[in-house]
């Protein structure tokens, strides 16, 4: 039987990678707004004083970009967890 050595350290690296990936996807919605004429500097710390270029349609599209990429990331987390669970049940750990 093939044994896979998965330590706590490697699981921590997987979680850190997924967290970084999630942050990249959050930034992707701001990147979408930047490409459509709403720079991040006009949104950060404005507390309701948003630019005129930020329409409700553009905001809905940016939220859709964020939601879609977040769902893809969550499915990646589920796949990672299930693969580790199946490996654990198959007694592949030392």
Secondary structure, 3 states (H helix, E strand, C coil): CCCECCCHHHHHHHHHHHHHHHHHHHHHHHHHHHHCCCCHHHCCCCCCCCCCCCCHHHHHHHHHHHHHHHHHHHHHHHHHHHHHHHHHHCCCEC
